[in-house]
Amino acid sequence: MFKFIKQYAETIDHVNIYPIISLSIFLLFFVMLLFFVFKISKEKVDILSNIPLEEDSTNN
């Protein structure tokens, strides 16, 4: 089965561009995530971490 897929993929022109595109999207996502993690303030993290523990009248 994989041999058939490999043979089919080799007949498509420019098939080796798709792995490069997917890898770049993958890396871009995690670089942006790291940027966000290092940029966020400590106060904002404390506020966001306490959201599930807060009691609210709308949750009844």
C-alpha positions as CSV (number, residue, x, y, z in Angstrom):
1,M,0.0,0.0,0.0
2,F,2.8,2.4,0.9
3,K,4.6,1.5,-2.3
4,F,1.5,2.5,-4.3
5,I,1.3,5.9,-2.5
6,K,5.1,6.5,-2.9
7,Q,4.8,5.7,-6.7
8,Y,1.8,8.0,-7.0
9,A,3.5,10.8,-5.1
10,E,6.6,10.6,-7.3
11,T,4.5,11.2,-10.4
12,I,3.3,14.5,-9.1
13,D,5.5,17.5,-10.0
14,H,7.0,19.5,-7.1
15,V,5.9,16.9,-4.5
16,N,8.9,17.8,-2.3
17,I,7.6,21.4,-1.7
18,Y,4.8,20.2,0.5
19,P,7.0,18.9,3.3
20,I,8.9,22.2,3.4
21,I,5.7,24.2,3.6
22,S,4.2,22.0,6.4
23,L,7.5,22.2,8.4
24,S,7.6,25.9,8.0
25,I,4.0,26.3,9.2
26,F,4.7,24.0,12.1
27,L,7.9,25.9,13.2
28,L,6.2,29.3,12.7
29,F,3.4,28.2,15.1
30,F,5.7,27.2,17.8
31,V,8.0,30.2,17.4
32,M,4.9,32.5,17.8
33,L,3.8,30.5,20.8
34,L,7.2,30.9,22.4
35,F,7.2,34.6,21.7
36,F,3.7,34.9,23.3
37,V,4.9,32.9,26.4
38,F,7.9,35.1,27.0
39,K,6.0,38.4,26.3
40,I,3.1,37.8,28.6
41,S,3.3,39.5,32.0
42,K,3.3,37.8,35.3
43,E,0.1,39.6,36.4
44,K,-1.8,38.3,33.3
45,V,-0.6,34.8,34.0
46,D,-1.9,35.0,37.6
47,I,-5.3,36.3,36.4
48,L,-5.6,33.6,33.8
49,S,-4.6,30.8,36.1
50,N,-7.3,31.8,38.7
51,I,-10.2,31.9,36.2
52,P,-11.3,28.2,36.8
53,L,-11.2,28.8,40.6
54,E,-13.3,31.9,40.8
55,E,-16.9,31.5,41.8
56,D,-19.3,33.4,39.7
57,S,-23.1,33.8,39.9
58,T,-23.4,33.1,36.2
59,N,-22.0,29.5,36.7
60,N,-25.0,28.3,38.7
